[in-house]
């Protein structure tokens, strides 16, 4: 096989590579809003919304919606307590694991400072790591005027970073400045578009790097084949045939012996 043929085969295989399966999980109200936006703007991404608030979850468009801790919160939310959000997420580990099990890359998105996002996001990230997915976290800090939520957010980010080294922290104040003199609704739309674009850029970069790595490995494999072919080894002596004899006079089979010829002829 010559070099040109190798290059053609490698190029064909690289083009036909299956794209990595990417999932974005939004935890809590802010995370759900991001997932809702991504669901409509990026059809190549699986979206999952996780919340303790049933009413808010019903208003979210996503491929999968998981209400966690209904026995604890009765679908009324975590009340701003991260420990409640964490408990509810741990109680739903099986559901979350099933939702993530086919994912290659997972983005966990949550607003920090509240109950569900702050408490559930580290649990979701931990599960993604257990499934050997490449995991990213995007944490959104509260506005500076939300003083009481700032310390809660800091603790939540620390916990999230214990699970995910690739944690990106975004400041709501900074994102709001990007919106200029827009209304509050328009400002949040700008924030959501910014995060959506960030996830899209990271996805594209990861996909390119993954495909390039596989292309290199495929090329090296063909190089090894050429090396083996050029060596032209001499014919090795035939191996001795070993006859395995049954130690039992009667062998039980899952089908009648009269059916064996028919099965072997298939």
Residue frames relative to the residue before (quaternion, step in Angstrom):
aa qw qx qy qz dx dy dz
X 1.0000 0.0000 0.0000 0.0000 0.00 0.00 0.00
X 0.2901 -0.7917 0.5098 0.1710 3.62 -0.60 1.10
X 0.7308 -0.4589 0.2936 0.4111 3.53 -1.35 0.29
X 0.6441 0.5374 -0.3244 0.4371 3.57 0.98 -0.89
X 0.6471 0.5132 -0.3187 0.4651 3.57 0.96 -0.87
X 0.6293 0.5396 -0.3305 0.4512 3.58 0.98 -0.85
X 0.6762 0.5044 -0.2932 0.4499 3.55 0.86 -0.99
X 0.6411 0.5231 -0.3255 0.4577 3.58 1.03 -0.78
X 0.6647 0.4988 -0.3030 0.4665 3.57 0.96 -0.87
X 0.6461 0.5195 -0.3179 0.4601 3.58 0.94 -0.89
X 0.6542 0.5155 -0.3117 0.4573 3.58 0.95 -0.88
X 0.6555 0.5139 -0.3111 0.4577 3.58 0.97 -0.87
X 0.6648 0.4984 -0.3063 0.4645 3.57 0.93 -0.89
X 0.6451 0.5282 -0.3208 0.4494 3.58 0.98 -0.83
X 0.6518 0.5170 -0.3178 0.4549 3.58 1.01 -0.80
X 0.7452 0.4315 -0.2148 0.4608 3.52 1.01 -0.86
X 0.3650 0.7416 -0.4960 0.2661 3.59 1.22 0.17
X 0.4596 -0.6573 0.5197 0.2943 3.55 -1.06 0.76
X 0.4656 -0.6748 0.4927 0.2919 3.56 -0.88 0.92
X 0.5438 -0.6108 0.4477 0.3616 3.61 -1.03 0.68
X 0.4338 -0.6892 0.5163 0.2650 3.56 -1.08 0.74
X 0.1064 -0.8300 0.5472 -0.0173 3.54 -0.44 1.29
X 0.0618 -0.7984 0.5989 -0.0076 3.54 -0.90 1.00
X 0.1455 -0.7557 0.6326 0.0875 3.55 -1.04 0.84
X 0.1153 -0.7923 0.5983 0.0319 3.56 -0.71 1.12
X 0.1344 -0.7889 0.5965 0.0610 3.56 -0.71 1.07
X 0.1381 -0.8056 0.5745 0.0425 3.57 -0.66 1.14
X 0.8149 0.1841 -0.1543 0.5275 3.57 -0.79 0.99
X 0.7749 -0.3999 0.2393 0.4271 3.54 -1.34 0.07
X 0.6960 0.4602 -0.2834 0.4727 3.60 0.78 -0.99
X 0.6549 0.5121 -0.3092 0.4618 3.58 0.95 -0.86
X 0.6342 0.5306 -0.3217 0.4612 3.57 1.05 -0.77
X 0.6319 0.5344 -0.3328 0.4520 3.58 1.01 -0.77
X 0.6430 0.5141 -0.3180 0.4703 3.57 1.01 -0.83
X 0.6551 0.5144 -0.3057 0.4612 3.57 0.92 -0.93
X 0.6196 0.5464 -0.3336 0.4541 3.59 0.99 -0.83
X 0.6659 0.5007 -0.2925 0.4695 3.57 0.95 -0.89
X 0.6783 0.4936 -0.2905 0.4604 3.58 0.92 -0.94
X 0.5836 0.5990 -0.3675 0.4069 3.59 1.04 -0.76
X 0.7525 0.3963 -0.2113 0.4816 3.58 0.94 -0.86
X 0.7512 0.4209 -0.2185 0.4591 3.59 1.11 -0.53
X 0.7871 0.2216 -0.1196 0.5631 3.62 1.14 -0.45
X 0.1765 -0.8412 0.5066 0.0682 3.57 -0.02 1.31
X 0.6230 0.5546 -0.3433 0.4317 3.61 1.24 -0.19
X 0.6692 0.4772 -0.2761 0.4982 3.56 1.31 0.00
X 0.3671 -0.6941 0.5763 0.2264 3.56 -1.03 0.86
X 0.1372 -0.8078 0.5703 0.0590 3.59 -0.88 0.90
X 0.0610 -0.7811 0.6215 0.0005 3.54 -1.04 0.90
X 0.1546 -0.7758 0.6072 0.0742 3.56 -0.87 0.98
X 0.0782 -0.7893 0.6090 0.0039 3.57 -0.84 1.05
X 0.1881 0.7900 -0.5648 0.1468 3.58 -0.77 0.98
X 0.3949 -0.6797 0.5589 0.2641 3.53 -1.33 0.35
X 0.6404 0.5036 -0.3034 0.4942 3.56 1.32 -0.22
X 0.3366 -0.7913 0.4773 0.1810 3.56 -0.28 1.27
X 0.6523 0.5267 -0.3249 0.4376 3.60 0.92 -0.84
X 0.6707 0.4827 -0.3008 0.4761 3.59 0.93 -0.85
X 0.6408 0.5388 -0.3235 0.4409 3.56 1.01 -0.81
X 0.6308 0.5500 -0.3312 0.4358 3.58 1.05 -0.74
X 0.6966 0.4692 -0.2747 0.4681 3.59 1.15 -0.50
X 0.5942 0.5724 -0.3521 0.4419 3.58 1.30 0.09
X 0.2590 -0.7299 0.6101 0.1670 3.56 -1.01 0.85
X 0.2355 0.7421 -0.5911 0.2109 3.56 -0.70 1.13
X 0.6115 -0.5518 0.4058 0.3961 3.57 -1.21 0.38
X 0.7851 0.0497 -0.0168 0.6171 3.57 1.12 -0.73
X 0.0899 -0.7757 0.6232 0.0428 3.55 -1.03 0.83
X 0.0887 -0.8154 0.5721 -0.0012 3.55 -0.70 1.11
X 0.1832 -0.7563 0.6216 0.0898 3.56 -0.66 1.15
X 0.1176 -0.8203 0.5587 0.0337 3.57 -0.51 1.17
X 0.8567 0.2187 -0.1433 0.4446 3.54 -1.23 0.64
X 0.2040 0.8085 -0.5343 0.1388 3.59 1.02 0.62
X 0.6372 0.5294 -0.3300 0.4525 3.59 1.07 -0.67
X 0.6844 0.4703 -0.2734 0.4855 3.57 1.22 -0.50
X 0.8140 0.2617 -0.1081 0.5072 3.57 0.76 -1.08
X 0.3258 -0.7621 0.4865 0.2764 3.59 1.30 -0.24
X 0.6595 -0.5488 0.2905 0.4236 3.53 1.14 0.75
X 0.5541 0.6454 -0.3652 0.3782 3.57 1.27 0.28
X 0.6431 -0.5239 0.3367 0.4456 3.62 1.21 0.16
X 0.5755 -0.6261 0.4254 0.3094 3.54 -1.32 0.33
X 0.4637 -0.7229 0.4246 0.2865 3.60 1.24 0.09
X 0.6405 -0.5433 0.3272 0.4331 3.58 1.19 0.41
X 0.5897 0.5729 -0.3659 0.4362 3.60 1.27 0.16
X 0.3780 -0.7560 0.4864 0.2214 3.63 -0.42 1.18
X 0.6140 0.5580 -0.3611 0.4257 3.59 1.05 -0.69
X 0.6213 0.5186 -0.3384 0.4801 3.59 1.14 -0.58
X 0.6455 0.5165 -0.3126 0.4677 3.57 0.97 -0.84
X 0.6502 0.5113 -0.3113 0.4679 3.57 1.01 -0.82
X 0.6424 0.5235 -0.3183 0.4603 3.57 0.94 -0.90
X 0.6741 0.5022 -0.2975 0.4526 3.57 0.86 -0.95
X 0.6527 0.5058 -0.3146 0.4681 3.59 1.00 -0.80
X 0.6529 0.5068 -0.3197 0.4634 3.58 0.97 -0.79
X 0.6351 0.5238 -0.3277 0.4635 3.58 1.06 -0.69
X 0.7407 0.3830 -0.2075 0.5116 3.59 1.17 -0.58
X 0.2392 0.8164 -0.5036 0.1508 3.61 1.20 0.34
X 0.6469 0.5377 -0.3279 0.4300 3.59 0.93 -0.83
X 0.6651 0.4929 -0.3000 0.4741 3.59 0.95 -0.86
X 0.6611 0.5032 -0.3059 0.4650 3.56 0.97 -0.88
X 0.6372 0.5299 -0.3239 0.4564 3.57 0.97 -0.84
X 0.6589 0.5064 -0.3123 0.4604 3.59 0.90 -0.88
X 0.6646 0.5128 -0.3054 0.4494 3.57 1.01 -0.78
X 0.7483 0.4093 -0.2042 0.4805 3.59 1.12 -0.68
X 0.4785 0.7553 -0.3999 0.2016 3.57 1.20 -0.47
X 0.7359 0.3928 -0.2447 0.4942 3.64 1.08 -0.48
X 0.4975 0.6818 -0.4093 0.3467 3.59 1.27 0.18
X 0.3108 -0.7299 0.5803 0.1842 3.55 -1.09 0.81
X 0.7822 0.1157 -0.0318 0.6114 3.56 1.05 -0.84
X 0.0682 -0.8072 0.5863 0.0003 3.57 -0.83 1.01
X 0.1364 -0.7436 0.6502 0.0747 3.53 -1.01 0.94
X 0.1342 -0.7650 0.6262 0.0680 3.57 -0.80 1.04
X 0.0512 -0.8181 0.5719 -0.0319 3.57 -0.55 1.22
X 0.1712 0.7911 -0.5701 0.1409 3.57 -0.82 0.96
X 0.4003 -0.6471 0.5869 0.2768 3.50 -1.25 0.55
X 0.3129 -0.7619 0.5413 0.1691 3.56 -0.93 0.90
X 0.6624 0.5174 -0.3794 0.3867 3.54 -1.18 0.63
X 0.6814 0.4395 -0.2857 0.5108 3.56 1.26 -0.33
X 0.6889 -0.4957 0.3379 0.4068 3.56 -1.23 -0.34
X 0.7522 0.4092 -0.2356 0.4596 3.58 0.62 -1.10
X 0.6903 0.4832 -0.2963 0.4496 3.59 0.75 -1.00
X 0.6911 0.4866 -0.2779 0.4565 3.57 0.84 -1.01
X 0.7499 0.4211 -0.2261 0.4574 3.57 0.90 -0.90
X 0.7324 0.4526 -0.2471 0.4446 3.59 0.95 -0.85
X 0.5880 0.6275 -0.3756 0.3455 3.61 0.99 -0.75
X 0.6702 0.4817 -0.3325 0.4563 3.68 0.83 -0.79
X 0.6292 0.5292 -0.3368 0.4590 3.60 1.08 -0.68
X 0.6459 0.5082 -0.3138 0.4755 3.58 0.95 -0.86
X 0.6531 0.5114 -0.3099 0.4646 3.59 0.96 -0.86
X 0.6310 0.5324 -0.3285 0.4587 3.57 1.01 -0.79
X 0.6560 0.5046 -0.3088 0.4687 3.58 0.95 -0.86
X 0.6352 0.5248 -0.3270 0.4629 3.60 0.98 -0.82
X 0.6427 0.5115 -0.3181 0.4734 3.59 1.01 -0.78
X 0.6368 0.5339 -0.3249 0.4515 3.58 0.99 -0.82
X 0.6930 0.4500 -0.2602 0.4996 3.58 1.16 -0.62
X 0.4650 -0.7194 0.4032 0.3220 3.57 1.37 0.20
X 0.3597 0.7033 -0.5242 0.3182 3.57 1.05 0.70
X 0.4720 -0.6023 0.5456 0.3418 3.56 -1.21 0.52
X 0.0921 -0.8615 0.4989 -0.0212 3.55 -0.35 1.28
X 0.0744 -0.7584 0.6471 0.0226 3.53 -1.04 0.94
X 0.1472 -0.7596 0.6218 0.1211 3.55 -1.23 0.49
X 0.1067 -0.7553 0.6436 0.0617 3.54 -1.07 0.82
X 0.0714 -0.8103 0.5813 -0.0194 3.55 -0.45 1.29
X 0.2020 -0.7871 0.5762 0.0872 3.56 -0.83 1.01
X 0.3190 -0.7675 0.5301 0.1678 3.56 -0.54 1.20
X 0.5249 -0.6310 0.4561 0.3440 3.60 -1.07 0.62
X 0.6391 -0.5046 0.4047 0.4162 3.55 -1.29 0.22
X 0.6281 -0.5716 0.3775 0.3692 3.55 -1.16 0.61
X 0.6525 0.5180 -0.3295 0.4443 3.60 1.09 -0.59
X 0.6058 0.5226 -0.3640 0.4769 3.61 1.27 -0.12
X 0.1132 -0.8773 0.4624 0.0611 3.55 0.76 1.10
X 0.6979 0.4929 -0.2905 0.4308 3.59 0.79 -0.97
X 0.6748 0.4992 -0.2922 0.4584 3.58 1.16 -0.53
X 0.5183 0.6774 -0.4062 0.3278 3.58 1.21 -0.42
X 0.6921 0.4671 -0.2852 0.4707 3.60 0.85 -0.93
X 0.6149 0.5306 -0.3389 0.4749 3.58 1.05 -0.75
X 0.6485 0.5228 -0.3097 0.4584 3.57 0.99 -0.87
X 0.6364 0.5382 -0.3290 0.4439 3.59 0.94 -0.88
X 0.6685 0.4885 -0.2983 0.4749 3.57 0.91 -0.91
X 0.6465 0.5258 -0.3183 0.4519 3.57 1.01 -0.79
X 0.6538 0.5028 -0.3127 0.4712 3.58 0.97 -0.82
X 0.6174 0.5376 -0.3430 0.4606 3.59 1.02 -0.76
X 0.6723 0.4874 -0.2936 0.4735 3.58 0.93 -0.85
X 0.6385 0.5267 -0.3221 0.4595 3.54 1.03 -0.79
X 0.6686 0.5041 -0.2983 0.4582 3.58 0.97 -0.83
X 0.5665 0.5749 -0.3872 0.4458 3.59 1.18 -0.39
X 0.7185 0.4168 -0.2310 0.5065 3.57 1.15 -0.61
X 0.8102 0.1727 -0.0475 0.5582 3.58 1.01 -0.80
X 0.3283 -0.7422 0.5512 0.1934 3.57 -0.60 1.13
X 0.7073 0.4321 -0.2477 0.5017 3.57 1.06 -0.78
X 0.2460 0.7712 -0.5416 0.2267 3.56 0.53 1.20
X 0.1546 -0.7778 0.6067 0.0541 3.55 -0.79 1.09
X 0.1560 -0.7938 0.5845 0.0625 3.57 -0.72 1.10
X 0.1118 -0.7939 0.5972 0.0256 3.56 -0.74 1.10
X 0.3201 -0.7462 0.5565 0.1759 3.55 -1.01 0.86
X 0.4542 -0.6974 0.4854 0.2679 3.56 -0.74 1.05
X 0.6056 0.5669 -0.3562 0.4302 3.59 1.05 -0.73
X 0.6729 0.4920 -0.2934 0.4681 3.56 0.93 -0.94
X 0.6707 0.4981 -0.3024 0.4589 3.56 0.90 -0.92
X 0.6279 0.5372 -0.3363 0.4518 3.56 1.07 -0.71
X 0.6155 0.5505 -0.3423 0.4483 3.58 1.09 -0.71
X 0.5973 0.5720 -0.3615 0.4305 3.57 1.12 -0.62
X 0.6670 0.5213 -0.2923 0.4449 3.54 1.15 -0.66
X 0.3583 -0.7658 0.4747 0.2448 3.60 1.23 -0.25
X 0.8028 -0.2673 0.2232 0.4840 3.57 -0.89 -0.99
X 0.3042 0.7767 -0.5007 0.2313 3.58 1.16 0.49
X 0.5913 -0.5354 0.4544 0.3965 3.55 -1.30 0.24
X 0.6889 -0.4673 0.3370 0.4398 3.57 -1.26 0.25
X 0.6607 0.5129 -0.3085 0.4530 3.58 0.93 -0.90
X 0.6650 0.4925 -0.2962 0.4770 3.56 0.98 -0.87
X 0.6221 0.5514 -0.3383 0.4410 3.58 1.07 -0.75
X 0.6708 0.4789 -0.3033 0.4782 3.57 0.92 -0.86
X 0.6039 0.5432 -0.3573 0.4610 3.58 1.09 -0.61
X 0.6250 0.5251 -0.3307 0.4736 3.59 1.06 -0.75
X 0.6379 0.5271 -0.3207 0.4609 3.58 0.97 -0.88
X 0.6729 0.5001 -0.2952 0.4582 3.57 0.90 -0.94
X 0.6544 0.5005 -0.3170 0.4699 3.60 0.98 -0.80
X 0.6174 0.5486 -0.3427 0.4477 3.57 1.03 -0.77
X 0.6900 0.4649 -0.2808 0.4785 3.59 0.86 -0.96
X 0.6091 0.5489 -0.3408 0.4599 3.57 1.04 -0.77
X 0.6717 0.4864 -0.2893 0.4781 3.58 0.94 -0.91
X 0.6194 0.5465 -0.3367 0.4520 3.59 1.03 -0.78
X 0.6685 0.4894 -0.2969 0.4747 3.58 0.90 -0.93
X 0.6416 0.5261 -0.3231 0.4550 3.59 0.97 -0.82
X 0.6592 0.5069 -0.3078 0.4623 3.59 0.96 -0.84
X 0.6545 0.5002 -0.3121 0.4733 3.58 0.96 -0.85
X 0.6293 0.5393 -0.3316 0.4507 3.58 0.99 -0.83
X 0.6691 0.5070 -0.3014 0.4521 3.57 0.87 -0.97
X 0.6633 0.5057 -0.3094 0.4567 3.57 0.94 -0.87
X 0.6549 0.5086 -0.3142 0.4623 3.58 0.92 -0.91
X 0.6553 0.5210 -0.3157 0.4466 3.59 0.91 -0.90
X 0.6541 0.5085 -0.3175 0.4612 3.59 0.94 -0.85
X 0.6790 0.4871 -0.2987 0.4610 3.57 0.89 -0.92
X 0.6416 0.5232 -0.3243 0.4576 3.57 1.01 -0.80
X 0.6802 0.4843 -0.2945 0.4647 3.58 0.87 -0.91
X 0.6387 0.5179 -0.3317 0.4624 3.59 1.01 -0.75
X 0.6428 0.5179 -0.3238 0.4623 3.59 1.00 -0.82
X 0.6684 0.4814 -0.3044 0.4784 3.59 0.93 -0.84
X 0.6122 0.5484 -0.3489 0.4502 3.59 1.03 -0.76
X 0.6532 0.5086 -0.3088 0.4684 3.58 0.97 -0.87
X 0.6711 0.5003 -0.3019 0.4563 3.58 0.92 -0.91
X 0.6367 0.5126 -0.3300 0.4721 3.59 1.02 -0.76
X 0.6492 0.5195 -0.3157 0.4572 3.58 0.96 -0.88
X 0.6569 0.5018 -0.3098 0.4698 3.59 0.98 -0.83
X 0.6188 0.5431 -0.3459 0.4500 3.58 1.07 -0.71
X 0.6624 0.4863 -0.3044 0.4818 3.60 0.97 -0.83
X 0.6061 0.5465 -0.3525 0.4580 3.59 1.10 -0.66
X 0.6390 0.5170 -0.3185 0.4722 3.57 1.03 -0.80
X 0.6316 0.5309 -0.3346 0.4554 3.59 1.02 -0.79
X 0.6498 0.5146 -0.3145 0.4627 3.58 0.95 -0.89
X 0.6373 0.5340 -0.3261 0.4499 3.57 1.01 -0.82
X 0.6569 0.5031 -0.3056 0.4712 3.56 0.98 -0.87
X 0.6647 0.5100 -0.3105 0.4490 3.59 0.93 -0.89
X 0.6811 0.4982 -0.3008 0.4443 3.58 0.95 -0.82
X 0.5924 0.5838 -0.3731 0.4111 3.58 1.17 -0.45
X 0.1267 -0.8424 0.5115 0.1126 3.60 1.20 -0.57
X 0.0249 -0.8401 0.5418 0.0037 3.60 0.49 1.10
X 0.5157 -0.6244 0.4877 0.3263 3.55 -1.18 0.59
X 0.6216 -0.5628 0.3951 0.3752 3.53 -1.21 0.56
X 0.3321 -0.7474 0.5425 0.1917 3.56 -0.78 0.99
X 0.5750 -0.5839 0.4285 0.3804 3.60 -1.12 0.56
X 0.5742 -0.6048 0.4274 0.3491 3.55 -1.10 0.74
X 0.4467 -0.6843 0.5038 0.2800 3.55 -0.97 0.84
X 0.5507 -0.6034 0.4644 0.3418 3.53 -1.16 0.65
X 0.3899 -0.7105 0.5362 0.2358 3.55 -0.97 0.87
X 0.1923 -0.7741 0.5951 0.0983 3.55 -0.82 1.02
X 0.2177 -0.7837 0.5729 0.1008 3.54 -0.75 1.07
X 0.2004 -0.7858 0.5768 0.0985 3.55 -0.56 1.17
X 0.1614 -0.7995 0.5747 0.0663 3.55 -0.66 1.13
X 0.5043 -0.6497 0.4781 0.3082 3.53 -1.07 0.76
X 0.3545 -0.7310 0.5439 0.2102 3.57 -1.05 0.73
X 0.6974 0.4031 -0.2632 0.5309 3.55 1.30 0.05
X 0.4993 -0.6566 0.4758 0.3052 3.54 -1.06 0.75
X 0.7803 0.2420 -0.1185 0.5644 3.56 1.11 -0.66
X 0.1251 -0.7799 0.6110 0.0538 3.57 -0.86 1.01
X 0.2850 -0.7596 0.5615 0.1627 3.56 -0.74 1.06
X 0.0874 -0.7882 0.6084 0.0311 3.57 -0.91 0.94
X 0.5587 -0.6328 0.4171 0.3367 3.59 -1.14 0.49
X 0.7539 0.2539 -0.1796 0.5787 3.60 1.28 0.07
X 0.6253 -0.5533 0.3781 0.4000 3.65 -1.10 0.56
X 0.5865 -0.6099 0.4042 0.3475 3.58 -1.07 0.77
X 0.6033 0.5775 -0.3649 0.4116 3.60 1.09 -0.58
X 0.6657 0.5098 -0.3024 0.4533 3.60 1.23 -0.47
X 0.4722 0.7141 -0.4331 0.2820 3.60 1.22 -0.30
X 0.6552 0.5005 -0.3519 0.4431 3.69 0.76 -0.84
X 0.6533 0.5157 -0.3239 0.4498 3.57 0.97 -0.84
X 0.6555 0.5121 -0.3098 0.4606 3.60 0.99 -0.87
X 0.6754 0.4998 -0.2991 0.4523 3.60 0.94 -0.89
X 0.6756 0.5080 -0.3023 0.4406 3.59 1.11 -0.62
X 0.5091 0.6595 -0.4292 0.3488 3.61 1.25 -0.17
